[in-house]
Amino acid sequence: MGKGRGERFYTTGVWAAVAAKGAVFSLFGRKVEEVDVCIPTGERVTLPLASVYCQRGSGWAQVKKRGGEAQDVTNGLVIEATARFSERAVMVSGGRGVGVVTKKGLKVPVNEPAINPVPRITILRAIGEALVEVGSNRGIEVVIEVPRGEELALQTANPRLGIAGGISILGTRGTVVPYSTKSFLDSMRVELKVARAQGLREVVLTPGRSSRERVERLLTHLPRFAFVEMGDFVAFAAREAGRLGFELLHLAAQPGKMAKVAMGFKNTHARRHPMDMVRLAEMLGIQEVAKMNTAREAYLFTGGEGWERVTTIAAQNLSEWAGGVAVKPHLLPPE
């Protein structure tokens, strides 16, 4: 719902930042109905608060997340933020309903709340903006809570990943792309057609924005429209690229997505195909990997050793789905 952009949907990280900013305003006696925040793409969006109040030296705000996919368990999710003065610097912590990391291999250290790095920065920036607006340099702690988080987490991969007691606060770009909808597939098809119409013989397929931006810095000989985000629809993207007559496909992905393609998963969404660590261990020839939590942890443990076989198999699968088109894989180390 950003200004002038029509209906759009935002991640839990953005909604948590909205709640946090509203809570800080409330702490200083400013009751607002909506706040604007800067999302990871650099855009500013204005989103509504569901409720806000201040009492006993704390400010509190609540938001209700709007989702673009009916099957998204976070659609309609209530997120709350409580702001209090602190002797320390500006801090963000997790309360009830926000999971705690208990296993290695994730982007968040063990025993820390499952608020991923990019959303954490978004939240901290929103808090800082609120402090500037009210003219304060005091220390603030904001606690993010999700009332039904523990219950909803059981419908996600969190228990398997070792995230206990709630959901994760996520979002690398801030916006939610409805990957399961026909509109996304149509958009991807159009992007591929445009690239081919411009005379390109090769195209780069990436799962999302992060991998696309990273591989753009590697394949500098290609124009920007040669890089297409395919989401989880790997086989669909390969089939369309092959049908359009591309002669070379680049597959750029981090270890988790690359491993899933190597396992033959035509759709890599976690709900359809959770990571099979036993199969990954067999591919790598390193049995210790079978007991690990994520492909990211496996890559860091192996230092990249053995992953050539994974990327080779992934390229073979993609080539088969594309009707025999040559494929060059690019494994992007986890950030």
C-alpha positions as CSV (number, residue, x, y, z in Angstrom):
1,M,0.0,0.0,0.0
2,G,2.8,2.5,-0.5
3,K,1.7,5.9,-1.7
4,G,0.6,5.9,-5.3
5,R,1.6,2.3,-5.9
6,G,-1.7,0.5,-5.6
7,E,-2.1,-2.7,-3.6
8,R,1.2,-4.0,-2.4
9,F,2.2,-6.4,0.4
10,Y,5.1,-6.1,2.9
11,T,7.1,-8.5,5.0
12,T,6.9,-9.2,8.7
13,G,10.1,-7.1,9.1
14,V,8.5,-4.0,7.6
15,W,5.3,-4.4,9.7
16,A,7.5,-4.9,12.8
17,A,9.3,-1.6,12.0
18,V,6.0,0.2,11.6
19,A,4.9,-1.1,15.0
20,A,8.2,-0.1,16.6
21,K,8.1,3.4,15.2
22,G,4.5,3.8,16.4
23,A,5.5,2.5,19.9
24,V,8.3,5.1,20.2
25,F,6.0,7.9,19.2
26,S,3.5,6.7,21.8
27,L,6.2,6.6,24.4
28,F,6.7,10.4,23.8
29,G,3.0,11.1,23.9
30,R,2.4,11.2,20.2
31,K,-0.6,9.1,19.1
32,V,-0.5,8.5,15.4
33,E,-2.7,6.4,13.1
34,E,0.0,5.6,10.5
35,V,3.7,5.9,10.1
36,D,6.1,5.8,7.2
37,V,9.2,3.7,7.2
38,C,12.1,3.1,4.8
39,I,12.1,-0.5,3.5
40,P,15.2,-2.4,2.4
41,T,14.8,-1.5,-1.3
42,G,15.2,2.2,-0.3
43,E,11.5,3.1,-0.9
44,R,9.4,4.8,1.8
45,V,6.0,3.4,2.5
46,T,3.2,4.5,4.8
47,L,1.3,1.8,6.7
48,P,-1.5,2.0,9.3
49,L,-1.4,1.2,13.0
50,A,-4.2,-1.0,14.4
51,S,-3.9,0.4,17.9
52,V,-1.6,2.5,20.0
53,Y,-1.4,3.7,23.6
54,C,1.1,4.9,26.3
55,Q,1.0,3.9,30.0
56,R,3.4,3.4,32.9
57,G,6.4,4.7,31.1
58,S,6.0,2.5,28.0
59,G,4.7,3.1,24.5
60,W,2.8,0.3,22.8
61,A,1.6,-0.1,19.2
62,Q,0.0,-2.9,17.2
63,V,-0.2,-3.6,13.5
64,K,-2.0,-6.2,11.4
65,K,0.0,-7.6,8.5
66,R,-1.7,-7.8,5.2
67,G,-0.6,-10.7,2.9
68,G,-0.9,-11.4,-0.8
69,E,-1.3,-15.1,-0.5
70,A,-4.1,-16.9,1.2
71,Q,-1.9,-19.8,2.3
72,D,0.6,-17.5,3.9
73,V,0.3,-18.2,7.7
74,T,1.4,-14.6,8.4
75,N,-1.5,-13.1,6.5
76,G,-3.5,-11.2,9.1
77,L,-0.7,-11.6,11.6
78,V,-0.8,-9.3,14.6
79,I,2.6,-7.8,15.6
80,E,3.1,-5.7,18.7
81,A,5.9,-3.5,19.8
82,T,6.6,-2.1,23.3
83,A,9.0,0.8,23.7
84,R,10.7,1.7,27.0
85,F,13.5,4.0,28.0
86,S,16.8,2.2,28.5
87,E,20.2,3.1,30.0
88,R,21.8,1.5,27.0
89,A,21.7,2.5,23.3
90,V,18.8,1.7,21.0
91,M,18.0,-2.0,21.1
92,V,15.6,-4.4,19.6
93,S,14.6,-7.7,21.3
94,G,12.1,-10.4,20.8
95,G,9.3,-11.2,23.2
96,R,6.4,-13.7,23.2
97,G,5.7,-15.3,19.9
98,V,9.0,-14.4,18.3
99,G,11.1,-17.5,18.0
100,V,14.6,-18.1,19.5
101,V,17.3,-19.7,17.5
102,T,18.6,-23.0,19.0
103,K,20.6,-24.5,16.2
104,K,23.6,-23.3,14.1
105,G,23.4,-22.6,10.4
106,L,21.0,-19.7,10.4
107,K,21.8,-16.0,9.9
108,V,21.0,-15.3,13.5
109,P,23.3,-16.6,16.3
110,V,22.1,-19.3,18.7
111,N,20.1,-18.0,21.7
112,E,19.1,-14.8,19.8
113,P,15.6,-13.9,18.8
114,A,14.8,-14.9,15.2
115,I,14.8,-11.4,13.8
116,N,16.9,-11.6,10.7
117,P,19.7,-9.0,10.0
118,V,17.9,-7.0,7.3
119,P,14.6,-6.7,9.2
120,R,16.6,-5.8,12.4
121,I,18.3,-2.9,10.5
122,T,14.8,-1.8,9.2
123,I,13.4,-1.7,12.7
124,L,16.4,0.1,14.1
125,R,16.2,2.7,11.4
126,A,12.5,3.3,12.1
127,I,13.2,3.7,15.8
128,G,16.0,6.2,15.0
129,E,13.8,8.2,12.7
130,A,11.1,8.4,15.5
131,L,13.7,9.6,18.0
132,V,14.9,12.3,15.6
133,E,11.3,13.5,15.0
134,V,10.6,13.8,18.7
135,G,14.0,15.4,19.3
136,S,15.4,12.8,21.8
137,N,18.7,11.1,22.1
138,R,17.7,8.8,24.9
139,G,18.4,5.1,24.9
140,I,15.3,3.0,23.9
141,E,14.6,-0.7,23.9
142,V,11.8,-2.0,21.7
143,V,10.4,-5.5,22.3
144,I,8.7,-7.1,19.3
145,E,5.9,-9.6,20.1
146,V,3.5,-11.8,18.1
147,P,0.5,-12.9,20.1
148,R,-0.2,-16.1,18.1
149,G,3.4,-16.6,17.0
150,E,4.1,-19.8,18.9
151,E,0.9,-21.4,17.5
152,L,1.5,-20.2,13.9
153,A,5.2,-21.3,14.0
154,L,4.0,-24.9,14.0
155,Q,2.8,-24.4,10.4
156,T,6.2,-23.2,9.3
157,A,9.6,-24.7,9.0
158,N,10.8,-23.1,12.2
159,P,10.5,-26.2,14.4
160,R,12.6,-28.2,11.9
161,L,15.2,-25.4,11.7
162,G,15.6,-25.2,15.4
163,I,13.7,-21.9,15.9
164,A,11.7,-22.4,19.1
165,G,8.7,-20.6,20.6
166,G,7.5,-18.5,17.7
167,I,7.8,-17.2,14.2
168,S,10.7,-15.4,12.5
169,I,10.8,-11.7,11.5
170,L,11.9,-11.9,7.9
171,G,12.3,-9.9,4.7
172,T,15.3,-9.1,2.6
173,R,13.6,-6.5,0.4
174,G,10.6,-5.5,2.4
175,T,8.0,-6.3,-0.3
176,V,6.3,-9.7,-0.7
177,V,6.3,-11.1,-4.2
178,P,3.2,-13.4,-4.7
179,Y,5.3,-16.2,-6.1
180,S,2.4,-18.6,-6.2
181,T,0.2,-16.5,-8.3
182,K,-0.4,-16.5,-12.0
183,S,0.6,-12.8,-12.2
184,F,4.1,-13.6,-11.1
185,L,4.5,-16.4,-13.7
186,D,3.1,-14.1,-16.4
187,S,5.5,-11.4,-15.4
188,M,8.5,-13.8,-15.5
189,R,7.4,-15.0,-19.0
190,V,7.3,-11.4,-20.2
191,E,10.8,-10.7,-18.8
192,L,12.2,-13.7,-20.7
193,K,10.4,-12.7,-23.9
194,V,11.8,-9.1,-23.6
195,A,15.3,-10.4,-23.1
196,R,15.0,-12.7,-26.1
197,A,13.5,-10.0,-28.3
198,Q,16.5,-7.8,-27.6
199,G,18.6,-10.5,-29.2
200,L,20.1,-12.1,-26.1
201,R,21.2,-15.7,-26.5
202,E,21.8,-16.2,-22.8
203,V,19.8,-15.4,-19.7
204,V,20.5,-15.6,-15.9
205,L,17.9,-17.2,-13.6
206,T,18.0,-16.4,-10.0
207,P,15.7,-17.1,-7.0
208,G,15.4,-13.5,-5.9
209,R,16.7,-10.0,-5.5
210,S,19.8,-10.8,-3.4
211,S,21.1,-13.5,-5.7
212,R,20.3,-11.4,-8.7
213,E,22.2,-8.4,-7.4
214,R,25.2,-10.5,-6.5
215,V,25.5,-12.3,-9.9
216,E,25.0,-9.0,-11.7
217,R,28.4,-8.0,-10.3
218,L,29.9,-11.2,-11.6
219,L,28.4,-11.3,-15.1
220,T,29.1,-7.7,-16.1
221,H,29.0,-8.5,-19.9
222,L,25.2,-8.9,-19.7
223,P,22.7,-6.1,-19.6
224,R,20.4,-5.8,-16.6
225,F,17.4,-7.2,-18.4
226,A,19.2,-10.5,-18.8
227,F,18.8,-11.2,-15.1
228,V,15.4,-12.8,-14.3
229,E,14.0,-13.6,-10.8
230,M,12.3,-17.0,-11.0
231,G,11.2,-17.3,-7.3
232,D,10.7,-21.0,-6.5
233,F,9.5,-21.9,-10.1
234,V,12.8,-23.3,-11.4
235,A,11.4,-25.8,-13.9
236,F,8.8,-23.3,-15.2
237,A,11.6,-20.7,-15.8
238,A,13.8,-23.3,-17.5
239,R,11.0,-24.6,-19.7
240,E,10.1,-21.1,-20.8
241,A,13.7,-20.1,-21.5
242,G,14.2,-23.2,-23.6
243,R,10.9,-22.7,-25.5
244,L,12.0,-19.1,-26.3
245,G,15.3,-20.3,-27.9
246,F,18.0,-19.2,-25.4
247,E,21.2,-21.0,-26.1
248,L,22.7,-20.7,-22.6
249,L,21.1,-20.5,-19.2
250,H,23.0,-19.3,-16.1
251,L,21.7,-20.6,-12.8
252,A,22.8,-18.4,-9.9
253,A,21.8,-19.4,-6.4
254,Q,23.0,-19.8,-2.8
255,P,23.7,-23.3,-1.4
256,G,20.1,-24.1,-0.3
257,K,18.4,-23.4,-3.6
258,M,21.2,-24.9,-5.6
259,A,21.0,-28.1,-3.6
260,K,17.2,-28.3,-4.1
261,V,17.6,-28.0,-7.8
262,A,20.3,-30.7,-7.7
263,M,17.8,-32.9,-5.8
264,G,15.4,-32.5,-8.7
265,F,12.9,-30.3,-7.0
266,K,11.1,-28.4,-9.8
267,N,9.5,-26.0,-7.2
268,T,11.9,-25.1,-4.4
269,H,9.5,-23.7,-1.9
270,A,10.1,-24.9,1.6
271,R,6.5,-26.0,2.1
272,R,6.7,-28.3,-0.9
273,H,10.3,-29.5,-0.4
274,P,12.1,-29.0,2.9
275,M,15.9,-29.5,2.6
276,D,16.9,-33.1,2.7
277,M,20.2,-33.0,4.7
278,V,20.8,-36.8,4.3
279,R,20.7,-36.5,0.5
280,L,22.9,-33.4,0.6
281,A,25.4,-35.3,2.7
282,E,25.4,-38.1,0.1
283,M,26.0,-35.6,-2.8
284,L,28.9,-34.0,-0.9
285,G,30.3,-37.2,0.3
286,I,30.6,-35.8,3.8
287,Q,28.5,-37.7,6.3
288,E,28.7,-35.1,9.0
289,V,26.4,-32.9,6.9
290,A,23.4,-35.3,7.5
291,K,23.2,-34.1,11.1
292,M,23.4,-30.4,10.2
293,N,20.5,-27.9,10.2
294,T,20.7,-26.1,6.9
295,A,22.6,-26.1,3.6
296,R,24.1,-22.8,4.7
297,E,25.7,-24.5,7.7
298,A,26.8,-27.4,5.5
299,Y,28.5,-25.0,3.1
300,L,30.3,-23.1,5.9
301,F,31.4,-26.4,7.4
302,T,32.8,-27.8,4.2
303,G,34.3,-24.5,3.1
304,G,32.8,-25.2,-0.4
305,E,34.4,-28.6,-0.7
306,G,32.4,-31.1,-2.7
307,W,29.9,-28.5,-4.0
308,E,31.1,-28.9,-7.6
309,R,29.1,-32.1,-7.7
310,V,26.0,-30.4,-6.4
311,T,26.2,-27.6,-9.0
312,T,26.9,-30.0,-11.8
313,I,23.8,-32.1,-11.0
314,A,21.8,-28.9,-10.6
315,A,22.9,-27.8,-14.1
316,Q,22.0,-31.1,-15.6
317,N,18.5,-31.0,-14.1
318,L,17.9,-27.5,-15.3
319,S,19.2,-28.4,-18.8
320,E,16.8,-31.3,-18.9
321,W,13.8,-29.1,-17.9
322,A,14.9,-26.6,-20.5
323,G,14.9,-29.2,-23.3
324,G,18.6,-29.6,-23.5
325,V,19.8,-26.0,-23.4
326,A,23.4,-25.6,-22.0
327,V,23.5,-24.4,-18.4
328,K,26.3,-22.8,-16.4
329,P,25.8,-22.8,-12.6
330,H,27.1,-20.1,-10.3
331,L,27.1,-21.1,-6.6
332,L,26.9,-17.9,-4.5
333,P,28.5,-18.4,-1.0
334,P,26.1,-17.6,1.8
335,E,26.2,-14.1,3.1
